[in-house]
Amino acid sequence: MAEEINELRRRTALHGEGEAFGEEVVRVIEGYPSTAAELAEMLETADVPKDIGLVWLRRLLRRGRKYRMKVFAVAQEFEVNAWKIAGEGGLQRAFTVLYLGTSAYQALSNLKDKAQREQLRGYFDRVPYPCLVDVKGRFYPAYIPNLYGLL
């Protein structure tokens, strides 16, 4: 994570000089809130900042996409307090959130438009694996196919 923060700095400088900064970097981190907490415990005596997970996430969310550095953070829930981004609306809007199954039904309560909420609820009732995609506060239905037969 510290190396990627340095890479972001390098790419920022190259961009400022009008130079190419390289291929796209994509990172997937599973169970981000608990992973960041475990990492903080592991790094208590290291030279790396204890909160490197949070520093890494914030920097890549704020500027990473511009410099072709993306993060896919996988977690069971998206509570801003658990992610330590409460009150940081800009960071919250940087996420595209996929609500699956019962979480999709629960996320419907965030919809202000009652007609849209009922329409989506009806759609979810018809599909076996409902998904609600939240892109900057706009909600879109999706269908997740059954992939178990392919494994």
C-alpha positions as a printed Julia matrix, in Angstrom:
151×3 Matrix{Float64}:
   0.0     0.0     0.0
   2.84    2.38    0.8
   4.42    1.51   -2.56
   1.15    2.28   -4.33
   0.91    5.66   -2.61
   4.43    6.37   -3.91
   3.35    5.17   -7.36
   0.4     7.59   -7.23
   2.83   10.42   -6.41
   5.06    9.36   -9.32
   2.12    9.26  -11.72
   0.89   12.65  -10.52
   4.31   14.18  -11.18
   4.57   12.58  -14.63
   1.09   13.81  -15.51
   2.05   17.31  -14.42
   5.02   17.15  -16.77
   2.79   15.97  -19.61
   4.33   12.5   -19.72
   2.72    9.07  -19.87
   2.57    7.3   -16.54
   2.06    3.66  -17.46
  -0.47    0.88  -17.51
  -3.62    0.69  -15.44
  -3.24   -0.62  -11.89
  -6.23   -2.44  -10.38
  -6.32   -3.68   -6.81
  -8.95   -5.87   -5.21
  -9.14   -5.92   -1.44
 -11.6    -8.21    0.26
 -13.27   -7.36    3.55
 -11.73   -3.9     3.55
 -12.77   -2.62    7.01
 -11.52   -5.72    8.82
  -8.43   -5.98    6.59
  -7.49   -2.36    7.36
  -7.96   -2.97   11.11
  -5.82   -6.13   11.02
  -3.17   -4.3     9.02
  -3.08   -1.48   11.58
  -2.47   -4.06   14.34
   0.33   -5.7    12.35
   2.09   -2.4    11.65
   2.21   -1.04   15.18
   6.0    -1.45   15.3
   6.79   -1.03   11.59
   8.07    2.08    9.82
   4.86    2.21    7.8
   2.08    4.46    9.21
  -0.36    2.47   11.32
  -3.32    3.74    9.3
  -1.74    2.94    5.9
  -4.92    1.13    4.77
  -7.04    4.24    5.29
  -4.41    6.56    3.77
  -4.14    4.24    0.76
  -7.91    4.01    0.28
  -8.51    7.75    0.61
  -5.74    8.72   -1.8
  -6.69    6.2    -4.44
 -10.36    7.15   -4.2
  -9.62   10.86   -4.44
  -7.08   10.81   -7.24
  -6.38    7.28   -8.38
  -8.84    7.04  -11.24
  -7.32   10.06  -12.94
  -3.96    8.28  -12.94
  -5.32    4.85  -13.93
  -5.19    3.33  -10.44
  -8.43    1.68   -9.34
  -9.6    -0.12   -6.23
 -12.26   -2.78   -5.95
 -13.08   -3.08   -2.26
 -15.25   -6.05   -1.39
 -17.15   -6.07    1.9
 -20.3    -7.49    3.4
 -21.63   -4.07    4.29
 -21.01   -0.45    3.43
 -21.22    1.56    6.61
 -19.24    4.79    6.43
 -18.22    4.47   10.09
 -16.69    1.04    9.47
 -14.86    2.41    6.43
 -13.81    5.5     8.45
 -15.12    7.88    5.79
 -18.1     9.31    7.7
 -18.62   12.95    6.78
 -16.52   12.63    3.64
 -19.24   12.83    1.02
 -16.75   13.14   -1.82
 -15.21    9.81   -0.93
 -18.58    8.17   -0.5
 -19.56    9.29   -4.0
 -16.35    7.78   -5.41
 -17.75    4.32   -4.69
 -20.03    2.32   -6.9
 -21.84    0.03   -4.49
 -23.43   -3.28   -5.41
 -26.13   -4.43   -3.02
 -26.83   -8.13   -3.37
 -29.79  -10.21   -2.25
 -31.42   -9.01    0.95
 -29.07   -6.01    1.02
 -30.61   -4.91   -2.29
 -34.06   -4.96   -0.72
 -32.78   -3.01    2.29
 -31.09   -0.41    0.05
 -34.44    0.3    -1.62
 -35.35    2.31    1.46
 -32.82    4.94    0.27
 -34.93    5.65   -2.79
 -37.04    8.78   -2.44
 -39.25    7.99   -5.43
 -41.92    5.62   -4.1
 -42.98    4.5    -7.59
 -39.41    3.6    -8.49
 -38.98    1.81   -5.16
 -42.09   -0.31   -5.78
 -41.09   -1.02   -9.38
 -37.67   -2.25   -8.25
 -39.19   -4.32   -5.46
 -41.41   -6.01   -8.05
 -38.4    -6.7   -10.26
 -36.42   -8.14   -7.33
 -39.33  -10.43   -6.48
 -39.13  -11.92  -10.0
 -35.37  -12.6   -10.2
 -33.5   -15.22   -8.16
 -30.4   -13.09   -7.47
 -31.34   -9.4    -7.2
 -28.73   -6.68   -7.29
 -29.04   -2.93   -6.84
 -26.22   -0.77   -8.17
 -25.69    2.62   -6.49
 -23.66    4.99   -8.65
 -23.28    8.35   -6.94
 -26.72    8.09   -5.36
 -28.5     6.9    -8.52
 -29.87    3.38   -8.31
 -30.0     0.81  -11.1
 -31.36   -2.75  -11.0
 -29.12   -5.59  -12.09
 -29.42   -9.32  -12.33
 -26.67  -11.63  -11.13
 -26.76  -14.92  -13.05
 -26.35  -18.26  -11.3
 -22.67  -19.01  -11.71
 -22.55  -22.04   -9.44
 -23.1   -24.41  -12.37
 -19.98  -23.01  -14.04
 -17.61  -23.63  -11.11
